[in-house]
């Protein structure tokens, strides 16, 4: 089969080549991939230490070509969305059935391929906050793929959504259309404290946002876009400052159990037009060099999608 394989002699570190078909485990179905979406983490960090010839990729949408031998998962011919640590950048992918969601017939596979990391991360991060109806929720790094799904889902959950992002490329206007009621560039600009934070940035913005939590508030640390550590000033975690029960928790999507139903629900919402898949760049997978260059430039407001058909 054809696949994008790691090759550091190319501008992107990837090239189209031939590799053996995957051999599925009993709990895996073989998916014929129609589209994959790129994530900053897999491109920026995953490619760095991957051996030459490796097939990477987290997100993929396609059709079941071979059902799982153990009887779990969808039948042959089912349209699906899949998540995994490797294998999405290939014509065939062996996917764990608990990381497969079913997709409404006829849905655009490119739009569906944006769901696994971006959509499921947003959904599970919001679950960690608990009920958000009527609460002030700050989304740090709202302009990216995960951030845009988080804004939409938080707004649908009844939150007063505050999106923190720069205003390049019209991001503020886009985020308002997705459900954000306030747009800021820095937590210091908040007009009042917030009940919850979904942080996709890390570094100093995380520290500043934690300082803006109201009593009982929660910050879910998801991303590391800032590329810097977090240093809290002396006294920031004292228990006598009137907000002693604030919570800071970390989050990792691939450690979450039973993601299949979440992927199916998100796919249904995208297919019905209830969620915007946030596709900012799309092209044939032969254009992977271009896609990765745009993604790593920081100019992309949303997701980059590669079509394999």
DOFIZA-425387 format. One record per residue (C-alpha): y negated, x, z; residue in one letter. Coordinates in steps of 0.1 Angstrom, whole numbers, padded with zeros to 4 digits, always signed. Layout:
<rs>
YXZA
...
</rs>
This chain:
<rs>
+0000+0000+0000X
-0037+0010-0004X
-0057+0018+0027X
-0089+0035+0039X
-0076+0067+0054X
-0094+0093+0075X
-0106+0121+0053X
-0134+0142+0066X
-0142+0157+0032X
-0160+0124+0022X
-0194+0113+0034X
-0181+0085+0055X
-0149+0103+0067X
-0128+0078+0048X
-0112+0074+0013X
-0090+0050-0004X
-0054+0062-0006X
-0018+0052-0006X
+0002+0050+0027X
+0035+0035+0037X
+0037-0002+0045X
+0036-0010+0083X
+0069-0015+0101X
+0063-0044+0125X
+0077-0046+0161X
+0095-0079+0169X
+0063-0094+0184X
+0042-0085+0153X
+0035-0104+0121X
+0026-0086+0089X
-0008-0098+0076X
-0021-0093+0040X
-0057-0084+0048X
-0084-0100+0027X
-0115-0088+0046X
-0125-0065+0075X
-0157-0061+0094X
-0169-0028+0107X
-0179-0021+0143X
-0202+0007+0155X
-0177+0018+0181X
-0148+0024+0157X
-0170+0041+0132X
-0192+0062+0155X
-0164+0072+0180X
-0131+0062+0165X
-0134+0083+0135X
-0144+0114+0155X
-0110+0123+0169X
-0087+0105+0145X
-0061+0127+0127X
-0064+0131+0089X
-0046+0103+0071X
-0049+0078+0099X
-0055+0041+0092X
-0080+0027+0116X
-0098-0006+0119X
-0101-0034+0146X
-0111-0066+0128X
-0093-0082+0099X
-0088-0117+0084X
-0060-0126+0060X
-0028-0144+0054X
+0006-0140+0072X
+0030-0124+0048X
+0059-0118+0072X
+0063-0138+0104X
+0072-0121+0137X
+0109-0116+0142X
+0108-0129+0178X
+0096-0163+0166X
+0061-0160+0181X
+0030-0164+0162X
+0021-0183+0130X
+0043-0190+0100X
+0042-0173+0066X
+0012-0184+0045X
-0010-0192+0075X
-0046-0180+0073X
-0054-0159+0103X
-0078-0136+0121X
-0065-0105+0138X
-0075-0079+0164X
-0060-0045+0171X
-0068-0009+0178X
-0057+0003+0143X
-0045-0010+0109X
-0073-0033+0098X
-0085-0010+0070X
-0054-0016+0049X
-0038-0041+0026X
-0011-0049+0051X
-0015-0049+0089X
+0012-0054+0116X
-0006-0074+0143X
+0006-0084+0178X
+0010-0122+0178X
-0011-0126+0210X
-0040-0110+0191X
-0038-0134+0162X
-0058-0166+0158X
-0053-0193+0132X
-0080-0201+0107X
-0089-0235+0091X
-0076-0235+0055X
-0101-0223+0029X
-0125-0206+0053X
-0143-0175+0040X
-0122-0145+0052X
-0153-0123+0052X
-0171-0146+0076X
-0139-0149+0097X
-0134-0111+0099X
-0166-0108+0119X
-0150-0126+0148X
-0125-0104+0167X
-0147-0078+0183X
-0181-0093+0181X
-0172-0130+0187X
-0145-0125+0213X
-0165-0099+0232X
-0194-0123+0234X
-0172-0152+0245X
-0153-0132+0272X
-0185-0116+0285X
-0200-0150+0290X
-0169-0162+0307X
-0174-0134+0332X
-0208-0149+0341X
-0193-0182+0352X
-0213-0215+0345X
-0245-0208+0326X
-0259-0243+0321X
-0295-0242+0330X
-0294-0205+0339X
-0316-0177+0326X
-0294-0153+0307X
-0307-0120+0293X
-0289-0104+0263X
-0296-0067+0260X
-0291-0054+0224X
-0293-0089+0210X
-0299-0078+0174X
-0264-0064+0167X
-0232-0083+0158X
-0220-0088+0194X
-0255-0096+0206X
-0260-0123+0179X
-0228-0140+0188X
-0237-0138+0225X
-0271-0155+0219X
-0255-0183+0200X
-0227-0190+0225X
-0250-0187+0255X
-0274-0212+0239X
-0245-0236+0232X
-0235-0232+0268X
-0269-0246+0279X
-0285-0213+0290X
-0321-0203+0287X
-0315-0173+0265X
-0337-0142+0266X
-0330-0118+0238X
-0340-0081+0242X
-0342-0062+0210X
-0368-0044+0188X
-0386-0066+0162X
-0376-0045+0132X
-0364-0063+0101X
-0374-0097+0114X
-0349-0097+0142X
-0371-0118+0166X
-0374-0146+0141X
-0336-0145+0134X
-0328-0146+0171X
-0350-0176+0178X
-0332-0194+0150X
-0299-0186+0167X
-0310-0201+0200X
-0331-0175+0219X
-0360-0190+0237X
-0377-0157+0246X
-0378-0124+0228X
-0386-0092+0246X
-0382-0055+0239X
-0377-0043+0274X
-0365-0058+0307X
-0399-0049+0322X
-0414-0076+0301X
-0395-0104+0318X
-0418-0131+0332X
-0393-0140+0359X
-0360-0128+0373X
-0328-0137+0354X
-0295-0152+0367X
-0273-0131+0344X
-0273-0102+0320X
-0249-0094+0291X
-0257-0057+0285X
-0247-0041+0251X
-0269-0011+0255X
-0263+0008+0287X
-0284+0036+0300X
-0319+0030+0314X
-0321-0006+0301X
-0290-0015+0321X
-0306-0001+0353X
-0338-0019+0346X
-0321-0052+0339X
-0300-0049+0371X
-0333-0047+0390X
-0344-0080+0374X
-0314-0100+0387X
-0320-0128+0411X
-0298-0132+0442X
-0263-0140+0432X
-0268-0127+0397X
-0243-0109+0376X
-0247-0081+0350X
-0217-0076+0326X
-0218-0041+0311X
-0202-0042+0276X
-0218-0016+0253X
-0231+0019+0252X
-0256+0019+0223X
-0282+0039+0243X
-0258+0069+0244X
-0270+0078+0279X
-0258+0076+0315X
-0270+0052+0341X
-0289+0066+0371X
-0300+0041+0398X
-0330+0051+0419X
-0326+0055+0456X
-0327+0021+0472X
-0317+0001+0442X
-0284-0009+0458X
-0296-0014+0493X
-0285-0047+0509X
-0317-0055+0527X
-0339-0062+0496X
-0334-0100+0495X
-0309-0098+0466X
-0280-0081+0482X
-0252-0101+0465X
-0259-0091+0429X
-0228-0081+0409X
-0224-0054+0383X
-0191-0055+0364X
-0176-0037+0334X
-0158-0053+0305X
-0133-0041+0279X
-0121-0065+0253X
-0087-0049+0246X
-0077-0053+0282X
-0082-0091+0280X
-0050-0112+0279X
-0042-0142+0257X
-0070-0136+0231X
-0053-0157+0204X
-0067-0191+0215X
-0102-0176+0217X
-0099-0162+0182X
-0087-0196+0169X
-0115-0215+0186X
-0141-0190+0173X
-0127-0192+0138X
-0129-0230+0138X
-0166-0228+0149X
-0175-0203+0122X
-0156-0223+0095X
-0174-0255+0105X
-0208-0238+0104X
-0214-0241+0141X
-0217-0203+0145X
-0234-0179+0122X
-0211-0149+0114X
-0242-0127+0110X
-0232-0109+0078X
-0260-0084+0070X
-0241-0063+0044X
-0210-0071+0023X
-0192-0054-0005X
-0159-0042-0019X
-0140-0017+0002X
-0146+0009-0025X
-0182+0010-0012X
-0172+0021+0023X
-0194+0051+0022X
-0224+0029+0017X
-0214+0004+0044X
-0209+0031+0070X
-0242+0048+0061X
-0261+0015+0066X
-0242+0007+0098X
-0249+0041+0114X
-0285+0041+0104X
-0293+0014+0129X
-0310-0007+0102X
-0283-0034+0101X
-0291-0067+0118X
-0256-0081+0120X
-0222-0073+0106X
-0210-0052+0077X
-0180-0067+0058X
-0156-0051+0034X
-0136-0073+0010X
-0101-0061+0001X
-0094-0087-0026X
</rs>
